[in-house]
């Protein structure tokens, strides 16, 4: 897991990497599950081809408005396009992969 800012996201986009931004609140159970699930998913399906930024909205509350976050945890796939949002702890791997465009269908 490599935290990054906008500059890091731009560099990753140039390489064709997947760039994810995960919005959480504190270190509650839902946030911890989402972080663990996203890390495992990336390690399994996108090894060496992803970048994850974790944003704690208690530490940076302005991001709620600027990034239009309505619930946590929320995952945003920043790149490659199209930008996509998923709300929840990311526990249903097949559905998350489908929503991110990494899998053709769900069972």
HELIX and SHEET records of a PDB file:
HELIX    1   1 UNK A    6  UNK A   15  1                                  10    
HELIX    2   2 UNK A   29  UNK A   45  1                                  17    
HELIX    3   3 UNK A   62  UNK A   66  1                                   5    
HELIX    4   4 UNK A   93  UNK A   99  1                                   7    
SHEET    1   A 4 UNK A  50  UNK A  56  0                                        
SHEET    2   A 4 UNK A  18  UNK A  24  1                                        
SHEET    3   A 4 UNK A  74  UNK A  79 -1                                        
SHEET    4   A 4 UNK A  84  UNK A  87 -1                                        
END                                                                             
